[in-house]
Amino acid sequence: MVKLVRVLIVDDTAFMRKLLKNILFSAGFDIAGEAENGKQAVELYKQLKPDVVTMDIVMPEMNGIDALKEIKKIDPNAKVVMCTAVGQEQMVKTAIKLGARGYIVKPFQAAKVVEELKKVAGT
Amino acid sequence: MKALKLRAEIHEKGWREVDVIISDREILFEKNTIPLKEIEDIEIVQIDGKEAIRIKKEVDFYFNFKEKQRSVFRYLAFNLKSDRFAVYFLSPAFRGGVFVNTSKWEKGYLSVTERAIWFLSPTKQLRIPIDAIGSVKGDIRTVGKKERRVLAVTHIDGGEVVVSFVLCPETTLEMLQEYLRKIINLQKPKEKLSEIEEQVLQMVYTGVDSSNIESILGINTDELNAIYDKLISLGLVRVVKVRKEVELTPKGVAIVSELVEKVSRGG
């Protein structure tokens, strides 16, 4: 049986979470969970151990960069893809140095997001 | 440049053969002269089943230069009536939100005509119509191990959103940014969109279909159609397909009943 790739979606806007959920579910990913800030993401990562995390950068409570650091402490092999906007290259560079596996720029197109996540997940 | 004499085709109520001379100053054919510096724009278009170069002056001319098409296009692109700036450009840097790692910075020109901006290099002549430009923003990128301020131009190419970067001296960059912003603002709708309308627009861009948009936003077909109508009227979207909603006729019901019986009989 084919094992579905389990994704944790992290974004502070409900709309963006719904959108990503829809795109990824339609492409055959399993939505392991969703978090609306970095703190929740770290907690859910411990509980759910997803295969891939899509991580927004600018979020309240704990931003995506700090969440990435914490997740990497828990699991150095964690596969995290940063979601960013044009004009945030510096933060993306920091994230890549910290071990993010990739990044997608908002607004994104479904097919490209799926392609990138499949690449990162190694499927 | 030595004048180039070639046999081409021109489209005027149909295609016909014509002798054309292209010099470093003008295009000559029959009794017509098109000074290169008066060409406002060029574009590759399909006309009557053939690829043509549309040359815009006061009127449009459509030529097919056959096997010389690409080289004539490149030559004309470099000689348009335009404001031209020496720049480095990276295009596409992102396609559909994903980094394009095969693209390289190229040395060339950014050429601005009335209808488009062009990225010109010996190997690339990329035309971006003004109405295909979505936004222009400053960004900091690492170019040649240095952090440099660049211009991020978001535009549509082949139905996908592409981000291209332009690197040039700061003063030129600011001027270009201001100029392009003004042009873009002229095209923006005067009316402000509601949150839900913005979300629909974003989902259409992402490639979400109508039934999924309804389910994500928790709205019905009539409500979504009303939003589509507004976006259409503002020129932000266009209809590409009309979805049909159907119900079974008695004949259809009969067939479905037979099918169900067949399945339950194991046939």
Interface residues (C-beta under 8 A of the other chain):
Chain A: F15 K18 L19 N22 I23 S26 V86 G87 E89 Q90 K93 Y103 I104 V105 K106 P107 F108 Q109 A110 A111 K112 V113 E115 E116
Chain B: F94 R95 G96 G97 V98 F99 S135 K137 G138 D139 I140 R141 T142 A152 T154 E160 V161 V163 Q199 Q202 M203 Y205 T206 G207 V208 N212 S215 I216
